[in-house]
Amino acid sequence: MTSKAVKLDEKTYNRLKVLGEARRRSPHWLMKEAIQQFLEREEEAEHIRQDTLERWARFEATGEAVSHEAVEAWLETWGTEGEGKCPVP
């Protein structure tokens, strides 16, 4: 495992210490947890961004799209016995 240092101002580090004491965790543990959660959230956001860019490129190349009205009509069927299938271009 590679060890890296994070430089924090004293106020932030003191906040970590207080929270760590309340949670019975070390400041180091809290920092690792925060970084892991940040990475998961940001990696998912990047995945969504890339997917959106791919969809936009596909739309620009083909011009195919589902109309707002078709999507709205489909959503109106959600939760009913006659729930429809997702519209496709």
KOLMI-968055 format. One record per atom (N, C-alpha, C): residue number from 1; residue in three letters; atom name; x, y, z negated. Coordinates in steps of 0.1 Angstrom, whole numbers, always signed. Layout:
residues N
- NUM / ALA / CA / X / Y / Z
...
//
This chain:
residues 89
- 1 / MET / N / +8 / -12 / +0
- 1 / MET / CA / +0 / +0 / +0
- 1 / MET / C / +9 / +12 / +0
- 2 / THR / N / +6 / +22 / +8
- 2 / THR / CA / +13 / +34 / +9
- 2 / THR / C / +7 / +44 / -1
- 3 / SER / N / +16 / +51 / -8
- 3 / SER / CA / +11 / +61 / -18
- 3 / SER / C / +14 / +75 / -13
- 4 / LYS / N / +4 / +83 / -13
- 4 / LYS / CA / +5 / +97 / -9
- 4 / LYS / C / +0 / +106 / -20
- 5 / ALA / N / +6 / +118 / -20
- 5 / ALA / CA / +2 / +127 / -31
- 5 / ALA / C / -8 / +137 / -25
- 6 / VAL / N / -17 / +142 / -34
- 6 / VAL / CA / -26 / +152 / -31
- 6 / VAL / C / -24 / +163 / -41
- 7 / LYS / N / -21 / +175 / -35
- 7 / LYS / CA / -19 / +187 / -44
- 7 / LYS / C / -32 / +194 / -47
- 8 / LEU / N / -36 / +195 / -59
- 8 / LEU / CA / -48 / +202 / -63
- 8 / LEU / C / -45 / +214 / -72
- 9 / ASP / N / -53 / +224 / -71
- 9 / ASP / CA / -52 / +235 / -81
- 9 / ASP / C / -56 / +230 / -95
- 10 / GLU / N / -52 / +236 / -105
- 10 / GLU / CA / -54 / +232 / -119
- 10 / GLU / C / -69 / +231 / -122
- 11 / LYS / N / -77 / +240 / -117
- 11 / LYS / CA / -91 / +241 / -120
- 11 / LYS / C / -98 / +228 / -114
- 12 / THR / N / -95 / +224 / -102
- 12 / THR / CA / -100 / +212 / -96
- 12 / THR / C / -96 / +200 / -103
- 13 / TYR / N / -83 / +199 / -106
- 13 / TYR / CA / -78 / +187 / -114
- 13 / TYR / C / -85 / +186 / -127
- 14 / ASN / N / -87 / +197 / -134
- 14 / ASN / CA / -94 / +197 / -147
- 14 / ASN / C / -108 / +192 / -146
- 15 / ARG / N / -115 / +196 / -135
- 15 / ARG / CA / -128 / +192 / -133
- 15 / ARG / C / -128 / +176 / -130
- 16 / LEU / N / -119 / +171 / -123
- 16 / LEU / CA / -117 / +157 / -121
- 16 / LEU / C / -115 / +150 / -134
- 17 / LYS / N / -107 / +155 / -143
- 17 / LYS / CA / -104 / +149 / -155
- 17 / LYS / C / -117 / +148 / -164
- 18 / VAL / N / -124 / +159 / -164
- 18 / VAL / CA / -136 / +159 / -173
- 18 / VAL / C / -146 / +149 / -167
- 19 / LEU / N / -148 / +149 / -154
- 19 / LEU / CA / -158 / +139 / -148
- 19 / LEU / C / -153 / +125 / -150
- 20 / GLY / N / -140 / +123 / -148
- 20 / GLY / CA / -134 / +110 / -150
- 20 / GLY / C / -136 / +105 / -165
- 21 / GLU / N / -135 / +114 / -174
- 21 / GLU / CA / -137 / +110 / -188
- 21 / GLU / C / -152 / +106 / -190
- 22 / ALA / N / -161 / +114 / -184
- 22 / ALA / CA / -175 / +111 / -186
- 22 / ALA / C / -179 / +98 / -179
- 23 / ARG / N / -172 / +95 / -168
- 23 / ARG / CA / -175 / +82 / -161
- 23 / ARG / C / -166 / +71 / -165
- 24 / ARG / N / -157 / +73 / -174
- 24 / ARG / CA / -147 / +63 / -178
- 24 / ARG / C / -139 / +58 / -165
- 25 / ARG / N / -135 / +68 / -157
- 25 / ARG / CA / -127 / +65 / -146
- 25 / ARG / C / -115 / +75 / -145
- 26 / SER / N / -104 / +72 / -139
- 26 / SER / CA / -93 / +81 / -138
- 26 / SER / C / -95 / +91 / -127
- 27 / PRO / N / -89 / +103 / -128
- 27 / PRO / CA / -89 / +112 / -117
- 27 / PRO / C / -85 / +106 / -103
- 28 / HIS / N / -75 / +97 / -104
- 28 / HIS / CA / -70 / +90 / -92
- 28 / HIS / C / -82 / +82 / -86
- 29 / TRP / N / -89 / +74 / -94
- 29 / TRP / CA / -100 / +66 / -89
- 29 / TRP / C / -111 / +75 / -83
- 30 / LEU / N / -114 / +86 / -89
- 30 / LEU / CA / -124 / +95 / -84
- 30 / LEU / C / -120 / +101 / -70
- 31 / MET / N / -107 / +104 / -69
- 31 / MET / CA / -102 / +109 / -56
- 31 / MET / C / -103 / +99 / -45
- 32 / LYS / N / -99 / +87 / -48
- 32 / LYS / CA / -99 / +76 / -38
- 32 / LYS / C / -114 / +74 / -34
- 33 / GLU / N / -123 / +73 / -44
- 33 / GLU / CA / -137 / +71 / -40
- 33 / GLU / C / -142 / +82 / -32
- 34 / ALA / N / -139 / +95 / -35
- 34 / ALA / CA / -144 / +106 / -27
- 34 / ALA / C / -138 / +106 / -13
- 35 / ILE / N / -126 / +102 / -11
- 35 / ILE / CA / -120 / +101 / +2
- 35 / ILE / C / -126 / +90 / +10
- 36 / GLN / N / -129 / +78 / +4
- 36 / GLN / CA / -135 / +67 / +11
- 36 / GLN / C / -149 / +71 / +15
- 37 / GLN / N / -157 / +78 / +7
- 37 / GLN / CA / -170 / +82 / +10
- 37 / GLN / C / -170 / +92 / +22
- 38 / PHE / N / -160 / +102 / +21
- 38 / PHE / CA / -159 / +112 / +31
- 38 / PHE / C / -156 / +105 / +45
- 39 / LEU / N / -146 / +96 / +45
- 39 / LEU / CA / -143 / +89 / +57
- 39 / LEU / C / -154 / +81 / +63
- 40 / GLU / N / -162 / +74 / +55
- 40 / GLU / CA / -173 / +67 / +60
- 40 / GLU / C / -184 / +76 / +66
- 41 / ARG / N / -186 / +87 / +59
- 41 / ARG / CA / -196 / +97 / +64
- 41 / ARG / C / -191 / +103 / +77
- 42 / GLU / N / -179 / +107 / +78
- 42 / GLU / CA / -174 / +114 / +89
- 42 / GLU / C / -172 / +105 / +101
- 43 / GLU / N / -168 / +92 / +99
- 43 / GLU / CA / -167 / +83 / +109
- 43 / GLU / C / -180 / +80 / +116
- 44 / GLU / N / -191 / +79 / +107
- 44 / GLU / CA / -204 / +77 / +112
- 44 / GLU / C / -209 / +89 / +121
- 45 / ALA / N / -206 / +101 / +116
- 45 / ALA / CA / -209 / +113 / +123
- 45 / ALA / C / -202 / +113 / +137
- 46 / GLU / N / -189 / +109 / +137
- 46 / GLU / CA / -182 / +109 / +149
- 46 / GLU / C / -188 / +98 / +159
- 47 / HIS / N / -192 / +87 / +153
- 47 / HIS / CA / -198 / +77 / +162
- 47 / HIS / C / -211 / +82 / +168
- 48 / ILE / N / -219 / +89 / +160
- 48 / ILE / CA / -231 / +95 / +165
- 48 / ILE / C / -228 / +106 / +176
- 49 / ARG / N / -218 / +114 / +174
- 49 / ARG / CA / -214 / +124 / +183
- 49 / ARG / C / -210 / +118 / +196
- 50 / GLN / N / -202 / +107 / +196
- 50 / GLN / CA / -197 / +100 / +208
- 50 / GLN / C / -209 / +94 / +215
- 51 / ASP / N / -218 / +88 / +208
- 51 / ASP / CA / -230 / +82 / +214
- 51 / ASP / C / -238 / +93 / +221
- 52 / THR / N / -240 / +104 / +215
- 52 / THR / CA / -247 / +115 / +221
- 52 / THR / C / -240 / +120 / +233
- 53 / LEU / N / -227 / +122 / +233
- 53 / LEU / CA / -220 / +126 / +245
- 53 / LEU / C / -221 / +116 / +257
- 54 / GLU / N / -221 / +103 / +253
- 54 / GLU / CA / -223 / +93 / +264
- 54 / GLU / C / -237 / +93 / +269
- 55 / ARG / N / -247 / +95 / +261
- 55 / ARG / CA / -260 / +96 / +266
- 55 / ARG / C / -262 / +108 / +275
- 56 / TRP / N / -256 / +119 / +271
- 56 / TRP / CA / -257 / +132 / +278
- 56 / TRP / C / -251 / +130 / +292
- 57 / ALA / N / -239 / +123 / +292
- 57 / ALA / CA / -232 / +121 / +305
- 57 / ALA / C / -241 / +112 / +314
- 58 / ARG / N / -247 / +102 / +308
- 58 / ARG / CA / -256 / +93 / +316
- 58 / ARG / C / -268 / +101 / +321
- 59 / PHE / N / -273 / +110 / +313
- 59 / PHE / CA / -284 / +118 / +318
- 59 / PHE / C / -280 / +127 / +330
- 60 / GLU / N / -268 / +133 / +328
- 60 / GLU / CA / -263 / +142 / +338
- 60 / GLU / C / -260 / +134 / +351
- 61 / ALA / N / -256 / +122 / +350
- 61 / ALA / CA / -253 / +114 / +362
- 61 / ALA / C / -265 / +109 / +369
- 62 / THR / N / -276 / +105 / +361
- 62 / THR / CA / -287 / +99 / +367
- 62 / THR / C / -300 / +108 / +367
- 63 / GLY / N / -300 / +117 / +358
- 63 / GLY / CA / -312 / +126 / +357
- 63 / GLY / C / -324 / +118 / +350
- 64 / GLU / N / -322 / +106 / +346
- 64 / GLU / CA / -333 / +98 / +340
- 64 / GLU / C / -335 / +103 / +326
- 65 / ALA / N / -348 / +104 / +322
- 65 / ALA / CA / -351 / +108 / +309
- 65 / ALA / C / -365 / +103 / +306
- 66 / VAL / N / -368 / +103 / +293
- 66 / VAL / CA / -382 / +100 / +289
- 66 / VAL / C / -388 / +113 / +285
- 67 / SER / N / -400 / +115 / +289
- 67 / SER / CA / -407 / +128 / +287
- 67 / SER / C / -411 / +129 / +272
- 68 / HIS / N / -412 / +141 / +268
- 68 / HIS / CA / -416 / +144 / +254
- 68 / HIS / C / -430 / +138 / +251
- 69 / GLU / N / -439 / +139 / +261
- 69 / GLU / CA / -452 / +134 / +260
- 69 / GLU / C / -452 / +119 / +258
- 70 / ALA / N / -444 / +112 / +266
- 70 / ALA / CA / -443 / +97 / +265
- 70 / ALA / C / -438 / +93 / +251
- 71 / VAL / N / -428 / +100 / +246
- 71 / VAL / CA / -423 / +97 / +233
- 71 / VAL / C / -434 / +100 / +222
- 72 / GLU / N / -440 / +111 / +223
- 72 / GLU / CA / -451 / +115 / +214
- 72 / GLU / C / -462 / +105 / +214
- 73 / ALA / N / -466 / +100 / +225
- 73 / ALA / CA / -477 / +90 / +226
- 73 / ALA / C / -473 / +77 / +220
- 74 / TRP / N / -460 / +73 / +222
- 74 / TRP / CA / -455 / +61 / +216
- 74 / TRP / C / -455 / +62 / +201
- 75 / LEU / N / -450 / +74 / +196
- 75 / LEU / CA / -449 / +76 / +181
- 75 / LEU / C / -463 / +75 / +175
- 76 / GLU / N / -473 / +80 / +182
- 76 / GLU / CA / -487 / +79 / +177
- 76 / GLU / C / -492 / +65 / +174
- 77 / THR / N / -486 / +55 / +181
- 77 / THR / CA / -490 / +41 / +179
- 77 / THR / C / -483 / +35 / +167
- 78 / TRP / N / -473 / +41 / +162
- 78 / TRP / CA / -465 / +35 / +151
- 78 / TRP / C / -474 / +32 / +139
- 79 / GLY / N / -473 / +20 / +133
- 79 / GLY / CA / -481 / +17 / +121
- 79 / GLY / C / -495 / +13 / +124
- 80 / THR / N / -498 / +11 / +137
- 80 / THR / CA / -511 / +7 / +141
- 80 / THR / C / -510 / -8 / +147
- 81 / GLU / N / -522 / -14 / +148
- 81 / GLU / CA / -522 / -27 / +154
- 81 / GLU / C / -517 / -27 / +169
- 82 / GLY / N / -519 / -16 / +175
- 82 / GLY / CA / -516 / -15 / +189
- 82 / GLY / C / -502 / -8 / +192
- 83 / GLU / N / -493 / -10 / +182
- 83 / GLU / CA / -480 / -3 / +183
- 83 / GLU / C / -474 / -6 / +197
- 84 / GLY / N / -470 / +4 / +204
- 84 / GLY / CA / -464 / +3 / +217
- 84 / GLY / C / -449 / +1 / +217
- 85 / LYS / N / -444 / -3 / +228
- 85 / LYS / CA / -430 / -4 / +230
- 85 / LYS / C / -423 / +9 / +233
- 86 / CYS / N / -411 / +10 / +230
- 86 / CYS / CA / -403 / +22 / +232
- 86 / CYS / C / -403 / +25 / +247
- 87 / PRO / N / -407 / +38 / +251
- 87 / PRO / CA / -407 / +41 / +265
- 87 / PRO / C / -393 / +41 / +271
- 88 / VAL / N / -391 / +38 / +283
- 88 / VAL / CA / -378 / +38 / +290
- 88 / VAL / C / -380 / +47 / +303
- 89 / PRO / N / -369 / +53 / +307
- 89 / PRO / CA / -370 / +61 / +319
- 89 / PRO / C / -373 / +53 / +331
//
